[in-house]
Amino acid sequence: MAERDILERGLRTLELELSEQQRDLLMRYLALLVKWNRAYNLTAIRDPEEMVTKHLLDSLAVAPFVSGERLLDVGTGAGLPGIPLAIVYPDKLFELLDSNGKKTRFLVQVVADLALPNVTVHHKRIESGELAPVFDGILSRAFASLADMTRDCGPLLAEGGELLAMKGQ
């Protein structure tokens, strides 16, 4: 399977050592993303091989910088980077936030299918003010400008918490 080979090569490049179970979970997530993307338009990328590099591996590139126990993925969309990171760090708690109902329904299904007890999905906007300010880290791939992310997410950080903004090409 070409996607698995691309994942394996990418993990070596990123110097991430994952168990066979974790690699299998990433591939199962990819299969769900490909399947649901046909009906729900979760991502503009349709090619599974391209999804591995531009979604899975891109999300995992930030793994060495993830710290703390409770993390918030803002504007998670199809669960990126939150789901891949939750697979890599099963002992950390990930809360995935998105305002798009079809995307959060997909994520609820992913969490159930992959049995990810460390993931909670929220269908709401960051501006709602409904989240408690106790996150050790807040991350996002494509949420907003850095200024908007800092303004909206900064108050939700615990003391010493970090914002991880994945920006650029």
N, CA, C and O of each residue as an XYZ file, in Angstrom:
676
protein
N       0.844     -1.188      0.000
C       0.000      0.000      0.000
C       0.884      1.244      0.000
O       1.710      1.426      0.894
N       0.713      2.069     -0.972
C       1.561      3.245     -1.150
C       1.430      4.229      0.005
O       2.425      4.811      0.436
N       0.217      4.420      0.510
C       0.020      5.380      1.598
C       0.818      4.976      2.831
O       1.416      5.822      3.496
N       0.824      3.684      3.130
C       1.557      3.188      4.303
C       3.057      3.436      4.126
O       3.739      3.837      5.069
N       3.561      3.196      2.925
C       4.984      3.426      2.648
C       5.345      4.901      2.815
O       6.387      5.230      3.382
N       4.488      5.780      2.323
C       4.726      7.224      2.467
C       4.725      7.602      3.940
O       5.562      8.388      4.385
N       3.792      7.045      4.693
C       3.738      7.318      6.133
C       5.018      6.846      6.814
O       5.611      7.583      7.601
N       5.441      5.634      6.518
C       6.644      5.076      7.147
C       7.874      5.936      6.842
O       8.664      6.235      7.738
N       8.031      6.330      5.585
C       9.171      7.182      5.210
C       9.096      8.528      5.931
O      10.106      9.032      6.422
N       7.911      9.097      5.991
C       7.736     10.382      6.661
C       8.031     10.306      8.146
O       8.634     11.220      8.709
N       7.611      9.220      8.785
C       7.891      9.050     10.215
C       9.393      8.953     10.463
O       9.902      9.497     11.443
N      10.094      8.264      9.579
C      11.560      8.189      9.708
C      12.179      9.573      9.547
O      13.070      9.948     10.310
N      11.714     10.331      8.562
C      12.231     11.686      8.337
C      11.984     12.572      9.553
O      12.849     13.356      9.944
N      10.801     12.445     10.148
C      10.456     13.239     11.334
C      11.096     12.692     12.610
O      11.023     13.310     13.672
N      11.726     11.517     12.486
C      12.349     10.831     13.622
C      11.328     10.550     14.721
O      11.601     10.727     15.909
N      10.142     10.106     14.291
C       9.090      9.715     15.229
C       9.002      8.196     15.248
O       8.796      7.563     14.213
N       9.158      7.627     16.418
C       9.039      6.183     16.561
C       7.668      5.875     17.134
O       7.379      6.182     18.290
N       6.826      5.264     16.310
C       5.477      4.913     16.730
C       5.325      3.403     16.754
O       5.990      2.686     16.007
N       4.452      2.936     17.613
C       4.167      1.508     17.666
C       3.386      1.098     16.418
O       2.854      1.939     15.693
N       3.331     -0.188     16.190
C       2.540     -0.709     15.069
C       1.072     -0.313     15.238
O       0.399      0.029     14.265
N       0.584     -0.362     16.471
C      -0.802      0.022     16.739
C      -1.046      1.497     16.384
O      -2.076      1.830     15.798
N      -0.120      2.363     16.731
C      -0.275      3.783     16.405
C      -0.255      4.011     14.892
O      -1.036      4.806     14.370
N       0.635      3.316     14.198
C       0.681      3.449     12.737
C      -0.614      2.931     12.112
O      -1.127      3.512     11.155
N      -1.137      1.832     12.662
C      -2.412      1.302     12.170
C      -3.552      2.292     12.408
O      -4.410      2.471     11.544
N      -3.563      2.930     13.567
C      -4.601      3.927     13.854
C      -4.519      5.107     12.890
O      -5.549      5.610     12.441
N      -3.319      5.547     12.570
C      -3.163      6.629     11.595
C      -3.715      6.215     10.232
O      -4.354      7.019      9.553
N      -3.474      4.978      9.832
C      -3.983      4.502      8.545
C      -5.502      4.350      8.580
O      -6.174      4.625      7.586
N      -6.040      3.922      9.700
C      -7.503      3.824      9.825
C      -8.132      5.214      9.781
O      -9.190      5.402      9.180
N      -7.486      6.180     10.414
C      -7.971      7.558     10.352
C      -7.954      8.047      8.901
O      -8.912      8.667      8.440
N      -6.871      7.767      8.194
C      -6.778      8.148      6.785
C      -7.928      7.528      5.990
O      -8.549      8.209      5.174
N      -8.216      6.256      6.216
C      -9.304      5.583      5.495
C     -10.648      6.256      5.778
O     -11.458      6.432      4.868
N     -10.884      6.628      7.030
C     -12.124      7.336      7.371
C     -12.174      8.703      6.699
O     -13.220      9.115      6.198
N     -11.058      9.395      6.688
C     -10.994     10.713      6.064
C     -11.298     10.617      4.566
O     -12.057     11.424      4.029
N     -10.711      9.640      3.904
C     -10.949      9.448      2.470
C     -12.426      9.130      2.226
O     -13.052      9.708      1.338
N     -12.974      8.210      3.016
C     -14.370      7.787      2.839
C     -15.342      8.946      3.067
O     -16.194      9.219      2.222
N     -15.214      9.618      4.197
C     -16.153     10.684      4.546
C     -15.948     11.926      3.685
O     -16.882     12.702      3.483
N     -14.756     12.115      3.186
C     -14.474     13.300      2.377
C     -15.292     13.300      1.083
O     -15.616     14.361      0.550
N     -15.620     12.122      0.587
C     -16.415     12.030     -0.648
C     -17.782     12.694     -0.474
O     -18.265     13.375     -1.378
N     -18.393     12.495      0.671
C     -19.747     13.012      0.905
C     -19.761     14.359      1.619
O     -20.653     15.176      1.387
N     -18.778     14.594      2.488
C     -18.829     15.765      3.363
C     -17.858     16.882      3.003
O     -17.867     17.939      3.634
N     -17.021     16.656      1.997
C     -16.059     17.684      1.592
C     -15.283     18.233      2.798
O     -15.295     19.435      3.064
N     -14.621     17.341      3.509
C     -13.874     17.704      4.712
C     -12.579     18.434      4.389
O     -12.116     19.269      5.167
N     -11.999     18.117      3.241
C     -10.736     18.721      2.830
C     -10.700     18.802      1.309
O     -11.279     17.959      0.624
N     -10.026     19.807      0.788
C      -9.911     19.954     -0.667
C      -8.999     18.892     -1.266
O      -9.077     18.604     -2.461
N      -8.145     18.315     -0.449
C      -7.229     17.274     -0.925
C      -8.000     15.964     -1.013
O      -8.593     15.522     -0.029
N      -7.993     15.349     -2.177
C      -8.750     14.118     -2.422
C      -7.853     12.875     -2.522
O      -8.284     11.766     -2.205
N      -6.624     13.068     -2.957
C      -5.711     11.954     -3.181
C      -5.180     11.427     -1.847
O      -4.584     12.189     -1.084
N      -5.386     10.130     -1.547
C      -4.931      9.577     -0.262
C      -3.430      9.734     -0.012
O      -3.018      9.986      1.120
N      -2.614      9.588     -1.051
C      -1.170      9.748     -0.862
C      -0.840     11.182     -0.468
O       0.006     11.419      0.394
N      -1.507     12.124     -1.099
C      -1.293     13.531     -0.768
C      -1.811     13.843      0.640
O      -1.251     14.686      1.341
N      -2.884     13.158      1.045
C      -3.404     13.335      2.407
C      -2.371     12.908      3.448
O      -2.257     13.521      4.510
N      -1.622     11.855      3.137
C      -0.596     11.397      4.081
C       0.425     12.501      4.309
O       0.754     12.817      5.453
N       0.930     13.089      3.231
C       1.977     14.101      3.389
C       1.428     15.433      3.882
O       2.007     16.050      4.776
N       0.319     15.880      3.307
C      -0.168     17.226      3.622
C      -1.072     17.292      4.847
O      -1.334     18.377      5.367
N      -1.543     16.153      5.307
C      -2.384     16.151      6.498
C      -1.731     15.390      7.658
O      -1.467     15.970      8.711
N      -1.474     14.107      7.466
C      -0.929     13.316      8.577
C       0.474     13.767      8.967
O       0.717     14.122     10.121
N       1.385     13.753      8.021
C       2.775     14.087      8.355
C       2.934     15.556      8.726
O       3.723     15.890      9.610
N       2.198     16.428      8.064
C       2.238     17.846      8.428
C       1.779     18.028      9.873
O       2.371     18.806     10.620
N       0.734     17.318     10.265
C       0.250     17.400     11.647
C       1.277     16.856     12.629
O       1.466     17.408     13.713
N       1.933     15.778     12.247
C       2.899     15.147     13.146
C       4.213     15.912     13.241
O       4.993     15.684     14.166
N       4.468     16.807     12.308
C       5.710     17.590     12.344
C       5.819     18.422     13.613
O       6.926     18.749     14.040
N       4.701     18.769     14.216
C       4.707     19.590     15.426
C       4.816     18.733     16.699
O       4.940     19.277     17.797
N       4.772     17.416     16.563
C       4.767     16.515     17.723
C       5.883     16.792     18.740
O       5.606     16.776     19.939
N       7.117     17.043     18.323
C       8.171     17.288     19.317
C       7.961     18.552     20.155
O       8.579     18.710     21.207
N       7.101     19.438     19.694
C       6.884     20.706     20.392
C       5.645     20.699     21.278
O       5.368     21.678     21.971
N       4.907     19.605     21.258
C       3.684     19.500     22.052
C       4.062     19.161     23.489
O       4.731     18.162     23.751
N       3.622     20.012     24.416
C       3.901     19.753     25.827
C       2.638     20.010     26.636
O       1.673     20.595     26.143
N       2.663     19.569     27.867
C       1.497     19.724     28.724
C       0.563     18.538     28.588
O       0.767     17.652     27.758
N      -0.463     18.541     29.420
C      -1.378     17.406     29.464
C      -2.713     17.668     28.786
O      -3.352     16.736     28.299
N      -3.145     18.927     28.748
C      -4.460     19.256     28.182
C      -4.266     20.234     27.032
O      -3.755     21.339     27.212
N      -4.689     19.800     25.834
C      -4.431     20.573     24.624
C      -5.723     20.846     23.864
O      -6.635     20.019     23.836
N      -5.780     22.011     23.254
C      -6.938     22.423     22.465
C      -6.507     22.633     21.024
O      -5.555     23.365     20.753
N      -7.212     21.987     20.095
C      -6.990     22.174     18.660
C      -8.136     23.038     18.145
O      -9.273     22.579     18.045
N      -7.830     24.290     17.821
C      -8.839     25.269     17.409
C      -9.000     25.266     15.893
O      -8.014     25.302     15.157
N     -10.243     25.221     15.432
C     -10.493     25.166     13.994
C      -9.970     23.875     13.407
O      -9.368     23.865     12.333
N     -10.200     22.793     14.113
C      -9.617     21.495     13.781
C     -10.057     20.938     12.436
O      -9.351     20.119     11.850
N     -11.212     21.367     11.937
C     -11.683     20.855     10.650
C     -11.893     19.358     10.705
O     -12.737     18.873     11.458
N     -11.138     18.628      9.918
C     -11.242     17.171      9.863
C     -10.409     16.491     10.951
O     -10.148     15.290     10.882
N      -9.992     17.273     11.962
C      -9.231     16.693     13.066
C      -7.736     16.856     12.936
O      -6.964     16.057     13.467
N      -7.331     17.886     12.233
C      -5.910     18.103     11.972
C      -5.435     19.386     12.636
O      -5.976     20.456     12.359
N      -4.459     19.303     13.486
C      -3.557     18.192     13.791
C      -3.996     17.308     14.966
O      -3.288     16.366     15.321
N      -5.147     17.597     15.570
C      -5.533     16.952     16.820
C      -5.589     15.439     16.814
O      -5.044     14.806     17.719
N      -6.234     14.834     15.818
C      -6.366     13.372     15.810
C      -5.004     12.688     15.675
O      -4.700     11.813     16.486
N      -4.171     13.039     14.696
C      -2.857     12.387     14.635
C      -2.039     12.566     15.923
O      -1.369     11.631     16.363
N      -2.092     13.750     16.521
C      -1.338     13.973     17.760
C      -1.925     13.177     18.917
O      -1.181     12.696     19.772
N      -3.243     13.029     18.960
C      -3.870     12.225     20.015
C      -3.472     10.757     19.889
O      -3.363     10.053     20.893
N      -3.256     10.300     18.668
C      -2.786      8.930     18.449
C      -1.348      8.790     18.941
O      -1.000      7.781     19.556
N      -0.523      9.778     18.680
C       0.884      9.744     19.096
C       1.013      9.886     20.613
O       1.894      9.279     21.222
N       0.140     10.681     21.217
C       0.200     10.962     22.660
C      -1.083     10.515     23.356
O      -1.909     11.353     23.717
N      -1.263      9.207     23.548
C      -2.507      8.721     24.155
C      -2.689      9.133     25.617
O      -3.796      9.026     26.146
N      -1.635      9.597     26.276
C      -1.743     10.013     27.677
C      -2.078     11.492     27.832
O      -2.275     11.964     28.952
N      -2.144     12.226     26.732
C      -2.521     13.643     26.777
C      -3.993     13.771     26.384
O      -4.508     12.973     25.601
N      -4.656     14.776     26.932
C      -6.059     15.025     26.612
C      -6.153     16.079     25.520
O      -5.571     17.157     25.635
N      -6.881     15.765     24.471
C      -7.052     16.670     23.336
C      -8.512     17.060     23.210
O      -9.396     16.204     23.189
N      -8.756     18.357     23.125
C     -10.096     18.863     22.860
C     -10.060     19.504     21.485
O      -9.250     20.394     21.224
N     -10.943     19.046     20.606
C     -10.988     19.507     19.222
C     -12.198     20.407     19.048
O     -13.322     20.021     19.367
N     -11.963     21.599     18.544
C     -13.000     22.620     18.443
C     -13.192     23.040     16.991
O     -12.236     23.404     16.306
N     -14.449     22.986     16.529
C     -14.757     23.489     15.199
C     -16.218     23.922     15.165
O     -17.063     23.342     15.847
N     -16.504     24.944     14.367
C     -17.866     25.465     14.278
C     -18.686     24.793     13.178
O     -19.879     25.067     13.045
N     -18.064     23.922     12.393
C     -18.738     23.265     11.281
C     -19.320     21.929     11.743
O     -18.580     21.008     12.089
N     -20.640     21.833     11.745
C     -21.313     20.641     12.246
C     -20.966     19.364     11.513
O     -20.810     18.322     12.149
N     -20.839     19.408     10.192
C     -20.519     18.171      9.468
C     -19.123     17.682      9.828
O     -18.876     16.476      9.863
N     -18.219     18.603     10.094
C     -16.864     18.200     10.473
C     -16.832     17.641     11.890
O     -16.130     16.664     12.148
N     -17.575     18.238     12.807
C     -17.580     17.698     14.174
C     -18.313     16.356     14.224
O     -17.954     15.499     15.031
N     -19.329     16.154     13.383
C     -19.991     14.837     13.319
C     -19.003     13.781     12.831
O     -18.963     12.668     13.355
N     -18.212     14.138     11.830
C     -17.163     13.235     11.361
C     -16.200     12.898     12.498
O     -15.838     11.737     12.687
N     -15.794     13.903     13.245
C     -14.830     13.687     14.331
C     -15.395     12.805     15.433
O     -14.677     11.972     15.986
N     -16.661     12.974     15.757
C     -17.296     12.109     16.759
C     -17.232     10.659     16.283
O     -16.972      9.754     17.076
N     -17.467     10.439     14.995
C     -17.385      9.089     14.437
C     -15.953      8.562     14.493
O     -15.740      7.398     14.832
N     -14.980      9.393     14.169
C     -13.572      8.989     14.228
C     -13.195      8.578     15.647
O     -12.576      7.534     15.854
N     -13.567      9.398     16.618
C     -13.240      9.104     18.019
C     -13.838      7.762     18.428
O     -13.187      6.979     19.120
N     -15.073      7.492     18.005
C     -15.718      6.217     18.332
C     -15.050      5.057     17.597
O     -14.720      4.043     18.213
N     -14.848      5.196     16.291
C     -14.277      4.105     15.495
C     -12.852      3.758     15.906
O     -12.471      2.588     15.897
N     -12.068      4.762     16.264
C     -10.671      4.519     16.632
C     -10.489      4.318     18.132
O      -9.375      4.075     18.597
N     -11.580      4.419     18.891
C     -11.535      4.267     20.355
C     -10.454      5.166     20.949
O      -9.472      4.694     21.522
N     -10.663      6.480     20.797
C      -9.718      7.475     21.312
C     -10.324      8.143     22.546
O     -10.966      9.187     22.428
N     -10.128      7.557     23.724
C     -10.731      8.121     24.937
C     -10.109      9.446     25.368
O     -10.647     10.129     26.239
N      -8.991      9.809     24.769
C      -8.302     11.049     25.131
C      -8.723     12.230     24.258
O      -8.093     13.286     24.301
N      -9.789     12.057     23.464
C     -10.250     13.123     22.566
C     -11.697     13.488     22.873
O     -12.561     12.619     22.996
N     -11.945     14.794     22.994
C     -13.292     15.337     23.137
C     -13.522     16.303     21.985
O     -12.643     17.095     21.647
N     -14.700     16.236     21.384
C     -15.042     17.089     20.247
C     -16.059     18.132     20.691
O     -17.042     17.809     21.358
N     -15.815     19.385     20.316
C     -16.731     20.487     20.627
C     -17.205     21.131     19.329
O     -16.395     21.531     18.492
N     -18.518     21.228     19.171
C     -19.093     21.944     18.023
C     -19.454     23.339     18.502
O     -20.576     23.587     18.945
N     -18.494     24.243     18.410
C     -18.714     25.634     18.818
C     -17.586     26.499     18.296
O     -16.611     26.011     17.725
N     -17.741     27.768     18.502
C     -16.738     28.749     18.092
C     -15.886     29.130     19.303
O     -16.368     29.133     20.435
N     -14.632     29.446     19.056
C     -13.731     29.859     20.132
C     -14.251     31.112     20.818
O     -14.052     31.300     22.019
N     -14.919     31.968     20.052
C     -15.423     33.229     20.597
C     -16.615     33.034     21.528
O     -17.047     33.987     22.177
N     -17.155     31.814     21.608
C     -18.342     31.568     22.436
C     -18.071     31.780     23.919
O     -18.995     32.055     24.684
N     -16.815     31.655     24.332
C     -16.474     31.824     25.739
C     -16.914     30.669     26.613
O     -16.980     30.813     27.834
N     -17.218     29.519     26.015
C     -17.736     28.378     26.765
C     -16.660     27.398     27.228
O     -16.982     26.384     27.849
N     -15.403     27.678     26.943
C     -14.331     26.774     27.357
C     -13.581     27.373     28.536
O     -13.307     28.573     28.570
N     -13.255     26.524     29.502
C     -12.524     26.981     30.686
C     -11.060     27.245     30.327
O     -10.483     26.506     29.529
N     -10.453     28.280     30.899
C      -9.063     28.641     30.570
C      -8.037     27.789     31.306
O      -7.379     28.258     32.234
N      -7.908     26.549     30.890
C      -6.985     25.646     31.580
C      -6.136     24.812     30.620
O      -5.685     23.728     30.992
N      -5.912     25.284     29.410
C      -5.179     24.486     28.432
C      -3.680     24.736     28.539
O      -3.230     25.879     28.608
N      -2.915     23.642     28.552
C      -1.453     23.736     28.583
C      -0.908     24.142     27.217
O       0.157     24.751     27.114
N      -1.646     23.801     26.186
C      -1.248     24.152     24.833
C      -2.459     24.316     23.944
O      -3.439     23.580     24.061
N      -2.381     25.283     23.061
C      -3.430     25.487     22.063
C      -2.747     25.488     20.713
O      -1.773     26.209     20.500
N      -3.266     24.671     19.796
C      -2.646     24.562     18.496
C      -3.675     24.688     17.393
O      -4.868     24.460     17.592
N      -3.183     25.053     16.233
C      -4.057     25.218     15.082
C      -3.239     25.210     13.809
O      -2.114     25.708     13.769
N      -3.821     24.636     12.767
C      -3.181     24.634     11.448
C      -3.695     25.753     10.572
O      -2.918     26.382      9.854
N      -4.971     26.011     10.617
C      -5.545     26.939      9.640
C      -6.694     27.730     10.240
O      -7.711     27.946      9.581
N      -6.545     28.158     11.464
C      -7.649     28.796     12.173
C      -7.843     30.248     11.784
O      -8.930     30.624     11.345
N      -6.843     31.054     11.930
C      -6.990     32.498     11.717
C      -5.605     33.111     11.626
O      -4.592     32.411     11.653
N      -5.581     34.421     11.517
C      -4.288     35.101     11.549
C      -3.664     34.888     12.925
O      -4.361     34.579     13.892
N      -2.367     35.053     13.001
C      -1.682     34.897     14.276
C      -2.211     35.889     15.308
O      -2.360     35.543     16.480
N      -2.496     37.113     14.884
C      -3.034     38.125     15.802
C      -4.397     37.700     16.344
O      -4.656     37.838     17.539
N      -5.268     37.185     15.476
C      -6.591     36.734     15.923
C      -6.476     35.511     16.827
O      -7.195     35.398     17.820
N      -5.574     34.599     16.487
C      -5.388     33.409     17.312
C      -4.914     33.797     18.708
O      -5.409     33.272     19.706
N      -3.965     34.705     18.774
C      -3.458     35.164     20.071
C      -4.562     35.830     20.878
O      -4.702     35.572     22.073
N      -5.341     36.678     20.235
C      -6.425     37.384     20.916
C      -7.492     36.411     21.439
O      -7.914     36.509     22.592
N      -7.920     35.482     20.594
C      -9.025     34.599     20.957
C      -8.608     33.429     21.842
O      -9.394     32.970     22.671
N      -7.391     32.949     21.673
C      -6.950     31.751     22.385
C      -6.117     32.041     23.626
O      -6.129     31.261     24.579
N      -5.402     33.145     23.620
C      -4.530     33.474     24.744
C      -5.199     33.370     26.102
O      -4.607     32.815     27.028
N      -6.423     33.890     26.257
C      -7.080     33.819     27.563
C      -7.415     32.399     28.027
O      -7.708     32.192     29.205
N      -7.377     31.426     27.125
C      -7.689     30.045     27.492
C      -6.475     29.257     27.962
O      -6.607     28.118     28.410
N      -5.303     29.854     27.863
C      -4.076     29.164     28.259
C      -3.885     29.180     29.768
O      -4.119     30.190     30.431
N      -3.457     28.046     30.294
C      -3.037     27.988     31.687
C      -1.737     28.775     31.811
O      -1.077     29.051     30.809
N      -1.375     29.130     33.022
C      -0.115     29.840     33.234
C       1.032     28.993     32.686
O       1.149     27.810     33.006
N       1.871     29.605     31.865
C       2.985     28.888     31.249
C       2.599     28.107     30.003
O       3.447     27.440     29.410
N       1.332     28.177     29.591
C       0.876     27.456     28.406
C       1.445     28.053     27.129
O       1.961     29.170     27.124
N       1.341     27.286     26.043
C       1.934     27.699     24.772
C       0.926     27.650     23.635
O       0.066     26.770     23.590
N       1.041     28.605     22.716
C       0.301     28.587     21.458
C       1.208     28.004     20.384
O       2.353     28.433     20.238
N       0.712     27.040     19.640
C       1.451     26.470     18.516
C       0.656     26.760     17.251
O      -0.328     26.079     16.963
N       1.076     27.755     16.507
C       0.397     28.152     15.278
C       1.163     27.594     14.090
O       2.293     28.003     13.822
N       0.552     26.669     13.386
C       1.178     26.054     12.221
C       0.782     26.886     11.008
O      -0.324     26.745     10.485
N       1.674     27.738     10.571
C       1.380     28.687      9.494
C       2.319     28.488      8.322
O       3.423     27.968      8.481
N       1.876     28.905      7.140
C       2.733     28.885      5.961
C       2.646     27.603      5.179
O       1.913     26.681      5.537
N       3.403     27.555      4.108
C       3.406     26.396      3.216
C       4.412     25.370      3.676
O       4.556     24.322      3.046
